Amino acid sequence: GHVGRRLTSSAYGYPGVNATFDYAELPLTDVVVGGGTAGLAIASRLAETASVAVVEAGGFYDQDNSNLSVVPFYALTMPHIAPTPDYPRQPLFDWDLLSVPQTAAAGRTIHYAQAKTLGGCSAHNTLLYLRATRGAHKRWAEIAGDDTYKWDNSLPYFKRSCTLTPPNWEKRDTPNATFKYDPSAFSRGRGGPIQVSWSNWVDPSATWLAEALQSVGLRLSNIGFSSGILSGFSAWTPITVSPRYAERSASTAYLDEAIEDTDIMVYHHTQALKINFDASKKATSVLVSTQGAATEGLEYTLHATKEIILSAGVFHSPQLLMVSGVGPKTTLAHHKIPLVAHLPGVGANLHDPLLFPVSSALTPALPSAIGLVFSPDPAVQTSILHDYLADQAGPPTSPSKNCPPHLRTHLSPRTQNLLNTLPTDWPDVEYIAGAGPGAAAATGGGDGGTTTSSSSNVQTITAVVLNPFSRGTVSLASARMADPPVIDMAWLTDPADGEVAVAALRRAREVWNASVLADVKVGGGEIAPGEGVQSDAEVLGYIKKACVQIWHASSTVFGIRGLRVVDLSVLPFSPPTHPQGTVYALAEKIAEDIVRGR
Ligand SMILES: Cc1cc2nc3c(=O)[nH]c(=O)nc-3n(C[C@H](O)[C@H](O)[C@H](O)COP(=O)(O)OP(=O)(O)OC[C@H]3O[C@@H](n4cnc5c(N)ncnc54)[C@H](O)[C@@H]3O)c2cc1C
């Protein structure tokens, strides 16, 4: 600790200086590589008792990505998250990662947005806050051989990471959009730095879709999706939002506290190039480089007396391991990288869930958030902006909403057997209802719905194949971190994923065809995939062309030992949920392990 006020600037490292230099030049005990979702959480917790540095390639999201990272509504309108190879580049904030052509998904090359910033993907995700199921946690504990991952044992880490603020019913102001949630899944009072609450606006079309879901047999969840249960649907899911100003709550909330309370040292705009090992193969230091736009970067080395923690995300963690000599020996030999440890699992086992849209048009009397925020009427836009700034209410506070059911009919015995290997409380498919993801693709935009081009009354039920059986890889193009990793999600290469996707699409159609929607649907029927798409082959053909990522890729470094990796890449499977809550809980758990010497 330190006496009196700490200057904020004291928390930022000077290039080339290998120490904390607030009050005393303490040698660094731990160096955390990657100041993203997991990285800032674990670094901040460790800094409570140790001298910790964070190395982050990016800068500050509120400056580098403007309001797009701050106002919840903009989450799905950020141009740079478009999955097409001609996406508008955002070099201050995005890693510019492109996949190899997806041979089983119409040969498409996908831009896979990953945030390069303090906060990482928590600074550009869709804010949805959910947790996985009890069964998924039990499976995780079994595979990891660590009972702490069981649901009841994990709950304290979830609670420690976030603080829940109840919904503001007055501002939500929609009588048939109330819901139940489970306050006991959160700390009473203040938990951790991440703020979890609800948007202060309800998309009117979502209330109709909620009725349609119930009419096809999906029940309204009376507990929400933070209590180890994911069946039923929830209107509406909490988001990582700070209720005071209705702004995004990212992992930088951890850093803000650590800057006040600890000697944490942040090296931003600094890319880790290589982890160095001593003769006993213990990781001891990290070679880093500043990233001057016009000048050559300055390279220097940060030494850690205790541990290096790698939190560079699902693509860069395996890349940095391999570039540093840890990975499959054939890959390393191919790039002439000296072998430190032959770990064939590094970069293998990539799980990447898929989504695709099923869209129709609703009456303009039920405008979507996109229709309102981007209304052609300036008076509507002004009044929406006023409500947001003055009252933290209205569509800008809302990113989206969702609802996952079970669905295992009409599948081949092989696919049913594969699904039966999963815990029984594990949903096969998730549906996210509302304008937003997929809507632009559905209307011919072909960009996965990430732009503002969607027509204001097109509504989409986005189907997510939660448990892909296809397995992708992360590999190397060269021995340098300056070159991006080679990413192959291998979408739809296992036929089971296509079968589940077709069934999911048919189920989404049942919802659209529910009689309760008859009066609010307009236009000539289904917009995407369209009435002409009927046979299984036609439906699968549509999915191959329309599917995009939900950015939940995981599981590329399962099996690593010796060097601590703490980010989504270490989960043994893709958790059947939106993963950021799990990433925060993981960071809290590993921080405790380290502090307790485990
Ligand atoms: C568009 C989008 C929408 C999403 N929506 C949701 C959602 O609604 N709800 C949800 O729960 N999840 C969502 N997710 C997923 C979730 O945000 C991520 O799974 C999670 O944030 C990953 O955390 P992480 O710590 O593993 O990686 P990251 O947060 O990506 O952190 C990795 C960090 O390492 C840095 N880094 C990488 N390489 C280096 C290097 N060599 N040197 C220095 N720094 C480096 C990166 O810049 C980054 O800051 C979404 C993701 C995206 C991309």
The ligand as an SDF file (V2000), in Angstrom:
LIG
                    3D

 53 58  0  0  0  0  0  0  0  0999 V2000
  -18.2220   -8.6790  -30.5580 C   0  0  0  0  0  0  0  0  0  0  0  0
  -18.2700   -9.5550  -29.3390 C   0  0  0  0  0  0  0  0  0  0  0  0
  -19.4610   -9.6970  -28.6320 C   0  0  0  0  0  0  0  0  0  0  0  0
  -19.4960  -10.4990  -27.4920 C   0  0  0  0  0  0  0  0  0  0  0  0
  -20.6380  -10.5140  -26.7290 N   0  0  0  0  0  0  0  0  0  0  0  0
  -20.6110  -11.1100  -25.5220 C   0  0  0  0  0  0  0  0  0  0  0  0
  -21.7010  -10.9670  -24.6140 C   0  0  0  0  0  0  0  0  0  0  0  0
  -22.6960  -10.2800  -24.8920 O   0  0  0  0  0  0  0  0  0  0  0  0
  -21.6200  -11.5840  -23.4040 N   0  0  0  0  0  0  0  0  0  0  0  0
  -20.5360  -12.3510  -23.0560 C   0  0  0  0  0  0  0  0  0  0  0  0
  -20.5390  -12.9100  -21.9610 O   0  0  0  0  0  0  0  0  0  0  0  0
  -19.4900  -12.4980  -23.8900 N   0  0  0  0  0  0  0  0  0  0  0  0
  -19.4870  -11.8780  -25.0920 C   0  0  0  0  0  0  0  0  0  0  0  0
  -18.4100  -11.9680  -25.9210 N   0  0  0  0  0  0  0  0  0  0  0  0
  -17.2900  -12.8390  -25.5170 C   0  0  0  0  0  0  0  0  0  0  0  0
  -16.4460  -12.2790  -24.3860 C   0  0  0  0  0  0  0  0  0  0  0  0
  -16.3880  -10.8750  -24.4260 O   0  0  0  0  0  0  0  0  0  0  0  0
  -15.0390  -12.8680  -24.5080 C   0  0  0  0  0  0  0  0  0  0  0  0
  -15.1240  -14.2650  -24.5620 O   0  0  0  0  0  0  0  0  0  0  0  0
  -14.1560  -12.4830  -23.3290 C   0  0  0  0  0  0  0  0  0  0  0  0
  -14.1570  -11.0920  -23.1790 O   0  0  0  0  0  0  0  0  0  0  0  0
  -12.7490  -13.0050  -23.5630 C   0  0  0  0  0  0  0  0  0  0  0  0
  -11.9040  -12.6020  -22.5040 O   0  0  0  0  0  0  0  0  0  0  0  0
  -10.3640  -12.9730  -22.5070 P   0  0  0  0  0  0  0  0  0  0  0  0
   -9.7790  -12.4310  -21.2600 O   0  0  0  0  0  0  0  0  0  0  0  0
  -10.2250  -14.4230  -22.8000 O   0  0  0  0  0  0  0  0  0  0  0  0
   -9.7500  -12.2230  -23.7920 O   0  0  0  0  0  0  0  0  0  0  0  0
   -9.7270  -10.6710  -24.1750 P   0  0  0  0  0  0  0  0  0  0  0  0
  -10.7260   -9.8990  -23.4190 O   0  0  0  0  0  0  0  0  0  0  0  0
   -9.7850  -10.6210  -25.6650 O   0  0  0  0  0  0  0  0  0  0  0  0
   -8.3030  -10.1640  -23.6970 O   0  0  0  0  0  0  0  0  0  0  0  0
   -7.0940  -10.3970  -24.3900 C   0  0  0  0  0  0  0  0  0  0  0  0
   -6.2350   -9.1460  -24.2590 C   0  0  0  0  0  0  0  0  0  0  0  0
   -4.8970   -9.4460  -24.5820 O   0  0  0  0  0  0  0  0  0  0  0  0
   -4.3500   -8.4030  -25.3790 C   0  0  0  0  0  0  0  0  0  0  0  0
   -3.2340   -8.9810  -26.1480 N   0  0  0  0  0  0  0  0  0  0  0  0
   -3.3050   -9.9560  -27.0750 C   0  0  0  0  0  0  0  0  0  0  0  0
   -2.0610  -10.2680  -27.5100 N   0  0  0  0  0  0  0  0  0  0  0  0
   -1.2100   -9.4750  -26.8330 C   0  0  0  0  0  0  0  0  0  0  0  0
    0.2120   -9.3260  -26.8320 C   0  0  0  0  0  0  0  0  0  0  0  0
    0.9960  -10.0820  -27.6170 N   0  0  0  0  0  0  0  0  0  0  0  0
    0.7640   -8.4080  -26.0240 N   0  0  0  0  0  0  0  0  0  0  0  0
   -0.0030   -7.6340  -25.2200 C   0  0  0  0  0  0  0  0  0  0  0  0
   -1.3620   -7.7290  -25.1810 N   0  0  0  0  0  0  0  0  0  0  0  0
   -1.9380   -8.6460  -25.9760 C   0  0  0  0  0  0  0  0  0  0  0  0
   -5.5310   -7.9650  -26.2250 C   0  0  0  0  0  0  0  0  0  0  0  0
   -5.3360   -6.6910  -26.7740 O   0  0  0  0  0  0  0  0  0  0  0  0
   -6.6640   -8.0190  -25.2000 C   0  0  0  0  0  0  0  0  0  0  0  0
   -6.7780   -6.8270  -24.4710 O   0  0  0  0  0  0  0  0  0  0  0  0
  -18.3360  -11.2010  -27.0760 C   0  0  0  0  0  0  0  0  0  0  0  0
  -17.1360  -11.0640  -27.7810 C   0  0  0  0  0  0  0  0  0  0  0  0
  -17.0950  -10.2360  -28.8970 C   0  0  0  0  0  0  0  0  0  0  0  0
  -15.7910  -10.0880  -29.6290 C   0  0  0  0  0  0  0  0  0  0  0  0
  1  2  1  0
  2  3  1  0
  2 52  2  0
  3  4  2  0
  4  5  1  0
  4 50  1  0
  5  6  2  0
  6  7  1  0
  6 13  1  0
  7  8  2  0
  7  9  1  0
  9 10  1  0
 10 11  2  0
 10 12  1  0
 12 13  2  0
 13 14  1  0
 14 15  1  0
 14 50  1  0
 15 16  1  0
 16 17  1  0
 16 18  1  0
 18 19  1  0
 18 20  1  0
 20 21  1  0
 20 22  1  0
 22 23  1  0
 23 24  1  0
 24 25  2  0
 24 26  1  0
 24 27  1  0
 27 28  1  0
 28 29  2  0
 28 30  1  0
 28 31  1  0
 31 32  1  0
 32 33  1  0
 33 34  1  0
 33 48  1  0
 34 35  1  0
 35 36  1  0
 35 46  1  0
 36 37  1  0
 36 45  1  0
 37 38  2  0
 38 39  1  0
 39 40  1  0
 39 45  2  0
 40 41  1  0
 40 42  2  0
 42 43  1  0
 43 44  2  0
 44 45  1  0
 46 47  1  0
 46 48  1  0
 48 49  1  0
 50 51  2  0
 51 52  1  0
 52 53  1  0
M  END
$$$$
